[in-house]
Each structure stands twice: as structure tokens, then as C-alpha cells.
Amino acid sequence: MGNFLERILGHAYAPGTISNITDVLMEDIRSWQERPLQKRYAVLYLDGIYLKLRRDDVANEVVYVVIGVTEDGYREIFGFYVGGQESSLGWEEVLSDIYRHGCEEVLLGIFDGLPGLEEAMKAIYPKADVQRCVVHKVRNTLNKVRQKDRSAISEDVKAIYQSKSSEEAEKQLGAFCENWQKKYPKITKSWREDFNVLTTFLNYPSSIRLIISTTNIIESTNKEFKNRLKTLRKSRGKGDLYGFRCMQH
């Protein structure tokens, strides 16, 4: 812990001083973790990032990160939840904790394509709309097609998510499937199955569609998170994660 604090504060301290600083930091962290949340949030962004964390040994573990956006547009990091491998069950536990801290209503949840995540969201917030990240879907699609087809397929799927309405997007989906279902049946089937959750954003005002169609907002936060941890050299368990939170003050 002494090395950790020295890297953050830029100064070496005596053991007794380190103990006092640690107590103050941990109390601040506990208060932040247990703070009450607002009852209603317009948007929840969900994303998991993998970091090398040291407990008994060093291993890659997921850090579940949630950002809430209030109805007046204020962004708030809800917390960092550490735990093994990313899973829909893990996300359901995270969302349950968020609900327990007061967030009872969510208008829209935005996340990537982790299997079961939509169901986890609906289990805690059954009335919430859900939006799959369009960027992730397009990237995964292009990674599965031949190089010579990528440009044409990219244009066809762009026509879907750049549509002005759900009706127009559905027509563009039909054209995409007609063009490619013989060559890439699994891909066109996947787009048909995911169409509704990929185009939820089209039911919202055009002025906010771009920022609610992807997880870019939370991914940029996570990138900063990882960069700051790199300055601390090696992560050493949850302490480094909460140390990052202290640096946010």
C-alpha cells in the first residue's frame, strides 16, 4: 500500500502516516460506494473491461463499469465491480446492486452484444428500452466476411443504421438480406434477429440518436481508466481500482 500511495501522491510516508491516509481513503471509498443514487436515470451505459489484477496471484479479471445519465444530461459513474469473467449473471448482480442503491427507473440501457445481457437488464428494469451497440455489431460483421466483400457490406449495413425511421431501416434490412443471404446466411439471420435491439435509437429524437446508438461514451471513460492505471504500473487488487476513483475527485 505504501508503494501505491507513493505513486499516487509522489511522496514516501512513514508506516503510521500511511495507515492514517489509508483509513481516510477507504472511508471515502465506502461512502462513495454506498451513496444513494437518483430514483430515475435516462440512460445506463454498461461495459466490461479486463485488467490484470493481483490477489493471491495475477490474473485477468473483468471490471464491470456503469455510467448513468440523468434526465438533465449529467453523467455519473455508478461504480467499478470486480469479478472473474464477464457474464450476464454478473451483470444482473451489478444491476441489482444499482437498484438497491436507489436507481429504480431507467429509460434506456446501452451495451454490447454479450449473450444474455438484454435479459439481465430486463430482469431488473423490465420497462427499460435496450439498445445494442451498432459499432460492435458492424465490426463483428465485417470481421466475418471476405475482404473483397467488406466495402459493399459496410455500405449496406450503413444504410440500415443511418435510416431516418424504423420503417426505412426495415426496408434497408430487407435489401441487405436479399443481397447477401445466399453468401452469408448466418450473418443476415443475425441481423434479422437483432434488428429491433439495434434500432431502438430510431424511436428517439434525431438530436440524440448518435450518442445512444453506441457505447462510445463509456468506452472512452474506460480508456482513460486503463491509461491512469498504467501510470500506477501494476494493479494490486481492488485497491488500485478504488485509488483511481480517489483520483477522480
GIURDA-V185788 format. One line per field, one symbol per residue. burial: 1 if it has 24 or more other C-alpha atoms within 12 Angstrom, else 0. A space follows every 10 residues. Layout:
BEGIN
burial: ???
END
This chain:
BEGIN
burial: 1001101100 0000000000 1100110010 0000001001 1111111111 1110000000 1111111111 0000011111 1110011111 1101101110 0011111111 1111001111 1101100111 1111111100 1100000000 0011011111 1110010011 0110011001 0000001100 1101111111 1110000011 1111111110 1100110110 0101111111 111111000
END
